[in-house]
Amino acid sequence: MNAPFHSLVISFRLMAAIGMLLTWVDCLTANETKAPHLVLEEVQVPPEWALLQRQCLQAMAPAAEEFVESYTREDGSFIWRDAWPGMDGSDDGYEAYYNFPLYYALGGPREILDLSTRLWNAVTRQFTEYGQVYREFDAYYDWMHHGESYVNFYFFGLADPSLESFKDRSIRFGKMYDGTDPLAPNYDPKLKLIRSPINGSKGPRFVNSAEDWVTHREVLSHYPLPFPDIPNVTDSLAWVDDERFPWILETMNARMMRGDVPLNLTATSLMLNAFMATGEPSYRTWVKDYVTAWMDRVEQNNGILPDNVGLSGNIGEHMDGKWWGGYYGWRWPHGLFNQLESTLIGGMNAYLATGDASYLELPRGVLEMVEKLGRSEGNQVLVPNRHGDEGWYDYRPVRAEYLVHLWYLSRSAEDKARLARMTSGQSWSSLQYRKQKGDFGHEGYWLEFMEGGYPTYPEDILRATYQETLRRLQMIRQDDSVPEERNVHHWQQRNPVVLEGLVQTMMGCPNHIYHGGLLFSTVRYFDPDKRRSGLAEDVAALVQKIDKDSATVQLVNLHPTKTREVWVQGGSFGEHVLTGVSHQGRDIPLTEELLRVRLKPGAMGTFRLGMKRFDRAPSYRMPFDLL
C-alpha cells in the first residue's frame, strides 16, 4: 500500500471514529435529556375511568368529522344563507367549533388540528363577507360575544403555538386594544379605559344603528328593558315594535355607548394571549394596569363595582351620576352574572400574568357584597342579581361554578367557606348531567370528587360525556331543517365534541369560563415521541386530588405490549413550578419545568406532585423548545 493511499485510509478511519464518537455523545446527551424521572412498572387491569377516557378521546374525532361534513361546504363555510345582517353572529360561527383545538391539545389526532385551522379560517372568511368581521377580527360587538368567539382562537396556543399566523394574529389583535392601532382606537392608555362597550377591529362604536340590532331584537324582547324611563316605552315588546324600538335605541346610544363597563375586563384574555404568544411584556403590563384600574373604581365607589365609567374616567358620567345602568351592567340584561363573570376573568388573568393573588379581590369583592345583601329562604341563600333606581332586587342563588372557580384559583379557606355557605342545600353526590351551551355546569360534582365525597364521579362524567356525543350525533342524523332557515345557533347546539369531563379528569380543574376565559389547569401533558401537546397514545390520566401546593395524579398505559412516555407540566401555561414527585415512599426532587414519566406495557401508577403555583411567567412555549 503506497504512503498517500495509506494516509487516506487512516484519515477516513479517523473521521469515522470521530463520527462514531460524536454520534455516541449525541445519543448519550439525548438519552440523558429524555431520561425519565419516574418509571411506572406495576401491571394492572385498567380501571373503568381509564377505558372510558380513552374511548371518549377516540370517539370525538369521527364525530367531529361527521358534524363538519353535515353542515359545511368543501371550503369549510357553513351551508347557510347568502347574507346575514347586523353586528351579531360571527361569535356563533366560531362557537360551532370553539373546542376543536382544545380537543387536539388534550390528545386528539393531528387531523383535528388541521380541521380546526381550516374551519377557523372559513368562519372568518364567511362572516367577513356578511360584514361582521373586518381584518380577521369582529368589527364591533361587546366582550361577552367577543369572549365566546375568541376562546376558539386562544386554544390554538395550547394546541400548537407555532401554527402559521397564530403569533401574527395574536399581535395584531392585541394592538387593537393597546392603543397603538389607529384603525381601532378602543383603548385610552392614559385613563386605562376601553372607550365603549361595543368595540372591535373598527374601534369603539359610540352610536348604534337599527341594523346593528336587527338579529337580536326578538331575543331581547324577553329581557327587562335597559331603563325604566325610556320615552314612549313601557314594556320589552317594544324591541320588536318598529314604531317604539327607535326610542330604545336612542336612549341606549345616549346613556350606554360611551365609556367603559366591567364586561370589557374579558379583553384581558386577548391581551394575555398576546403576551403568552410573544413574551412581549407590554401586554402583561396592560392586563395588570387595566384590572388595577377597575379595582380603583371599586374603591372610589365605596366598595361597589360600578357598571359604567364615562370617557373622562368618571363613574356615572353619562348616567346622571348613577353607578348602575351600564351596558350589560347591574340592571340589564343579566345583572350579577355579567359582573361576576367578567371580574373573575379579569382577576384570574391578572393573577396569572403577575403571580399576585391580590387581584382575586376584584371578583371576591362582588361575592362578599351580594352575600351581605343576601337572605336565606329554606335551605337556600339568595342574593340580589340586579340594581336599579329602586335598589337591589331579583334575589336568586349564585351559580356554583363561579364560587368553585374562585376557590380553585385561590385555594383559600375563606373562599371554600363562602362556597359552602352560598351553595348550602345543593347536593353533588350523584351526577345530574345537563349539557350547557358550552362545556360547563358540573363543577360542584367535580369538587365533591376532589374532596373525596364522590368516588365514582370520573366514571359518571365520562359516561355522560360519551352519551352526550352520541345524542348530538343523532340530532345531526335526524336534522331535516332547511339550511337557509337555520338559526345562527344551529351548529353549536349540535357540536358533538364534548370536553368538560375530559378536562376535569385529565387536567384537574374546572373547564374554562365559557364567555372568554382561559383554561387554568393543574397539570398538562405532552407526548415526547410525537413532540406535540396532549396525552401519548393509549395513556389515560386522572388528577385524584389537589391542594394548595400539590396534586395527586394517576397514569395508566392501556397498551399491553408497548411502552409509552408522557411529560407532565405544571399548569396550562407552565405557570406552576414542579418542586418534586413522591411515588411509593420515594421522594424525587425536580429542578425542571416538567416531570417525565415512562409507563411500561400495561403499567399503572399514582404519584404526588409538589408545586409552587403561579411562580413562573405563563407562556405557550412547548417543553421541546427548552431542550
Secondary structure, DSSP 8 states (H G I E B T S, - for coil): --HHHHHHHHHHHHHHHHHHHHHHHHHHHHHHHH--SEEE--B----HHHHHHHHHHHHHHHHHHHHHHHHB-TTS-BS--S---SS-SHHHHHHTTTTHHHHHHHT--HHHHHHHHHHHHHHHHHHHHHTSEETTEESSB-HHHHHHHHHHHHHHHHH-TTSTTHHHHHHHHHHTTTT--TT---EETTTTEES-SSBSTT----S--TGGGTTTHHHHTTS--S-TT-TT--SGGGGG-TTTHHHHHHHHHHHTSSSB-GGGGGHHHHHHHHHHHH--HHHHHHHHHHHHHHHHHHHHTTT---S-B-TTS-BTTTTTT-SS--TTSSSSSSTHHHHHHHHHHHHHHHHHHH--GGGGHHHHHHHHHHHHT-EEETTEEEEEEEEETTEEEEEE---HHHHHHHHHHH--HHHHHHHHHHTTT---SS------SSS-S-HHHHHHHHTTS-TTHHHHHHHHHHHHHHHHHHHHHT----GGG--TTTTTTT-----HHHHHHHHSS----TTT-----SEEEEETTTTEES--TTEEEEEEEEETTEEEEEEEE--SS--EEEEEEESTTS-SEEEEEEETTEEEE--SSEEEEEE-TTBEEEEEEEEETT-S------GGGG-
